[in-house]
Amino acid sequence: MLKRTKLQAMNKKVIIISAIAAAIIGALAYLYFDSRSEMQEMVEVFTEEKENLLNEYQDLYLDYDSLKNQNTDLSDKLELERERIAQLKEELQTVKATNARRIKELQEELTTMRTVMRSFVMQIDSLNQRNIQLSNENKDMRTKVAQVQQSYKQLEKEKETLSEQVTIASRLEANSISVEGLTYKEKKTTAYKKVNKIKVSFKIAKNVTAKVGMKNIYIRITRPDNQLLMHSKNDTFKYEDTNLNYSAMRAVEYGGEEASYYIIYDVDSGELMEGSYDVEIFCEGERIGQKSFTLKD
């Protein structure tokens, strides 16, 4: 009876110990699965944060790429920053989501690089503003240069016009022109067979704008058949863009006041003919007068 009572007591203890062990095991199992669930949730959070950080690095990379395309002056510095972002992005892709310390460091790196980028943005904005200012100044300068060139052209045109006017104003003018045929005895005649000399008389009008001093005056006498009366083909003077032969010339001194002159052409034997003759007077490359006369048989 005593043995049976002891056996019952031992069974009761075993049951109690088993119940306690089962309770402990159940509690441990609960804690294990609960902890694992929390860990899974933490991994998911870390993974999401990592993905967000990757996206932010990608956006920053593209922002630097855009800045590089906008400004070539800072391209080398921008390229270095862009390469650094690519390296950190590559590292972030390989780092474990649970490596919170390194991910935090990469987040801090991202913040620093954003600060650097803002500095670049300010520099680029300043450079762009300066470029716009320089462009406007350059445009204004080109406008002023164009205006100066236009003014210069206008002044040159006015100078040319004034020079032409001065040239015209300073041109001598022959008036009171008369032509006489003279015999050997210097008597006037209109019979061409008796003419030994042709005397062309004229006055040079007063001209205060003309240069004073010695001047060569040339005459050209043309026969009725348009043949020029002359003694040598070497007797020429400059007229416009060519050289003309002359019949006779005389150097005279002109002082700006009206003065009378004459030039004589010595006629060669058999040179004259009946008809109307033309006389032209030239000085300093300009034709200053003309006259016609007639010789008879």
LINDADA-V499291 format. One record per backbone hydrogen bond with DSSP energy under -1.0 kcal/mol. NH is the residue of the N-H (numbers start at 1). CO is the residue of the C=O. If there is no record, write none. Layout:
# LINDADA-V499291
NH_CO, NH_CO
This chain:
# LINDADA-V499291
5_1, 6_2, 7_3, 8_4, 9_5, 10_6, 11_7, 12_8, 13_9, 14_10, 15_11, 16_12, 17_13, 18_14, 19_15, 20_16, 21_17, 22_18, 23_19, 24_20, 25_21, 26_22, 27_23, 28_24, 29_25, 30_26, 31_27, 32_28, 33_29, 34_30, 35_31, 36_32, 37_33, 38_34, 39_35, 40_36, 41_37, 42_38, 43_39, 44_40, 45_41, 46_42, 47_43, 48_44, 49_45, 50_46, 51_47, 52_48, 53_49, 54_50, 55_51, 56_52, 57_53, 58_54, 59_55, 60_56, 61_57, 62_58, 63_59, 64_60, 65_61, 66_62, 67_63, 68_64, 69_65, 70_66, 71_67, 75_72, 78_74, 79_75, 80_76, 81_77, 82_78, 83_79, 84_80, 85_81, 86_82, 87_83, 88_84, 89_85, 90_86, 91_87, 92_88, 93_89, 95_91, 99_96, 100_98, 103_99, 104_100, 105_101, 106_102, 107_103, 108_104, 109_105, 110_106, 111_107, 112_108, 113_109, 114_110, 115_111, 116_112, 117_113, 118_114, 119_115, 120_116, 121_117, 122_118, 123_119, 124_120, 125_121, 126_122, 127_123, 128_124, 129_125, 130_126, 131_127, 132_128, 133_129, 134_130, 135_131, 136_132, 137_133, 138_134, 139_135, 140_136, 141_137, 142_138, 143_139, 144_140, 145_141, 146_142, 147_143, 148_144, 149_145, 150_146, 151_147, 152_148, 153_149, 154_150, 155_151, 156_152, 157_153, 158_154, 159_155, 160_156, 161_157, 162_158, 163_159, 164_160, 165_161, 166_162, 167_163, 168_164, 169_165, 170_166, 174_288, 175_203, 178_201, 180_199, 182_197, 183_187, 186_183, 189_181, 192_296, 194_191, 196_182, 197_182, 198_265, 199_180, 200_263, 201_178, 202_261, 203_175, 204_259, 205_173, 207_256, 213_254, 215_252, 217_250, 218_282, 219_248, 220_280, 222_278, 223_227, 226_223, 229_221, 235_232, 236_234, 237_244, 239_242, 242_239, 244_237, 246_235, 247_219, 248_219, 250_217, 252_215, 254_213, 259_204, 261_202, 263_200, 265_198, 267_196, 271_268, 275_295, 277_293, 278_222, 279_291, 280_220, 281_289, 282_218, 283_286, 286_283, 288_281, 289_281, 291_279, 293_277, 295_275, 296_190
